[in-house]
Amino acid sequence: MNTPSDPSPTLRAPDWSLAPEGWDWSAQDADGCWYWYRTEPVPGIGGGIWRSNSRDQQYAAAGQPNPDWFDSLRRRP
Protein backbone atom coordinates (compact mmCIF):
# COMPACT_ATOMS: atom_id res chain seq x y z
CA MET A 1 0.00 0.00 0.00
CA ASN A 2 1.23 3.50 -0.79
CA THR A 3 1.52 6.10 1.92
CA PRO A 4 1.06 9.88 1.66
CA SER A 5 4.84 10.36 1.55
CA ASP A 6 5.31 7.76 -1.21
CA PRO A 7 6.93 9.47 -4.23
CA SER A 8 5.51 6.94 -6.70
CA PRO A 9 4.24 8.72 -9.85
CA THR A 10 0.76 7.24 -9.56
CA LEU A 11 0.29 8.91 -6.20
CA ARG A 12 1.78 12.31 -6.95
CA ALA A 13 -1.15 14.15 -5.49
CA PRO A 14 -1.71 17.82 -6.24
CA ASP A 15 -0.13 20.15 -3.69
CA TRP A 16 -2.51 21.12 -0.89
CA SER A 17 -1.63 24.78 -1.41
CA LEU A 18 -3.69 24.54 -4.63
CA ALA A 19 -6.80 23.19 -2.90
CA PRO A 20 -9.70 25.56 -2.39
CA GLU A 21 -10.25 26.62 1.22
CA GLY A 22 -12.50 24.12 2.99
CA TRP A 23 -11.87 21.34 0.48
CA ASP A 24 -10.13 18.92 2.81
CA TRP A 25 -10.02 15.68 0.82
CA SER A 26 -8.29 14.55 -2.37
CA ALA A 27 -8.42 11.27 -4.23
CA GLN A 28 -7.41 9.81 -7.57
CA ASP A 29 -9.69 7.80 -9.81
CA ALA A 30 -8.41 4.72 -11.64
CA ASP A 31 -8.07 6.74 -14.86
CA GLY A 32 -5.50 8.99 -13.15
CA CYS A 33 -7.63 12.11 -12.59
CA TRP A 34 -7.32 13.77 -9.19
CA TYR A 35 -10.19 15.61 -7.51
CA TRP A 36 -10.62 17.86 -4.49
CA TYR A 37 -13.56 17.08 -2.22
CA ARG A 38 -15.38 19.28 0.25
CA THR A 39 -16.86 16.21 1.96
CA GLU A 40 -15.27 12.78 2.37
CA PRO A 41 -15.89 10.82 -0.84
CA VAL A 42 -16.84 7.15 -1.03
CA PRO A 43 -15.83 4.56 -3.63
CA GLY A 44 -18.23 4.40 -6.57
CA ILE A 45 -20.43 1.31 -6.78
CA GLY A 46 -18.86 0.17 -10.06
CA GLY A 47 -15.31 0.73 -8.78
CA GLY A 48 -12.54 2.88 -10.21
CA ILE A 49 -13.92 6.21 -9.04
CA TRP A 50 -14.58 8.23 -5.90
CA ARG A 51 -17.99 9.83 -5.44
CA SER A 52 -19.35 12.80 -3.58
CA ASN A 53 -22.20 15.20 -4.25
CA SER A 54 -21.33 17.03 -7.48
CA ARG A 55 -21.23 20.36 -5.62
CA ASP A 56 -18.61 18.84 -3.32
CA GLN A 57 -16.08 17.63 -5.91
CA GLN A 58 -13.79 19.60 -8.19
CA TYR A 59 -11.19 18.52 -10.73
CA ALA A 60 -7.66 18.98 -9.36
CA ALA A 61 -5.11 17.47 -11.77
CA ALA A 62 -4.28 14.77 -14.29
CA GLY A 63 -2.07 11.83 -13.37
CA GLN A 64 -1.12 8.38 -14.55
CA PRO A 65 -3.77 5.63 -14.42
CA ASN A 66 -3.73 4.08 -10.98
CA PRO A 67 -4.85 0.47 -10.42
CA ASP A 68 -4.48 1.16 -6.68
CA TRP A 69 -6.90 4.12 -6.83
CA PHE A 70 -8.66 2.84 -3.71
CA ASP A 71 -5.55 3.70 -1.65
CA SER A 72 -5.34 7.30 -2.91
CA LEU A 73 -7.78 9.02 -0.56
CA ARG A 74 -6.03 11.76 1.46
CA ARG A 75 -7.17 14.23 4.08
CA ARG A 76 -5.63 17.70 4.18
CA PRO A 77 -2.70 17.64 6.64
Secondary structure as the mmCIF struct_conf table of DSSP 4:
data_model
#
loop_
_struct_conf.conf_type_id
_struct_conf.id
_struct_conf.beg_label_comp_id
_struct_conf.beg_label_asym_id
_struct_conf.beg_label_seq_id
_struct_conf.end_label_comp_id
_struct_conf.end_label_asym_id
_struct_conf.end_label_seq_id
TURN_TY1_P TURN_TY1_P1 PRO A 4 SER A 5
HELX_RH_3T_P HELX_RH_3T_P1 PRO A 9 LEU A 11
HELX_LH_PP_P HELX_LH_PP_P1 ALA A 13 ASP A 15
HELX_RH_3T_P HELX_RH_3T_P2 TRP A 16 LEU A 18
BEND BEND1 ALA A 19 ALA A 19
HELX_LH_PP_P HELX_LH_PP_P2 PRO A 20 PRO A 20
TURN_TY1_P TURN_TY1_P2 GLU A 21 GLY A 22
STRN STRN1 TRP A 25 GLN A 28
TURN_TY1_P TURN_TY1_P3 ALA A 30 ASP A 31
BEND BEND2 GLY A 32 GLY A 32
STRN STRN2 TRP A 34 TYR A 37
BEND BEND3 ARG A 38 THR A 39
STRN STRN3 VAL A 42 PRO A 43
TURN_TY1_P TURN_TY1_P4 ILE A 45 GLY A 46
BEND BEND4 GLY A 47 GLY A 48
STRN STRN4 TRP A 50 ARG A 51
HELX_RH_3T_P HELX_RH_3T_P3 SER A 54 ASP A 56
STRN STRN5 GLN A 57 ALA A 61
TURN_TY1_P TURN_TY1_P5 PRO A 67 ASP A 68
HELX_RH_3T_P HELX_RH_3T_P4 TRP A 69 ASP A 71
STRN STRN6 ARG A 74 ARG A 75
#
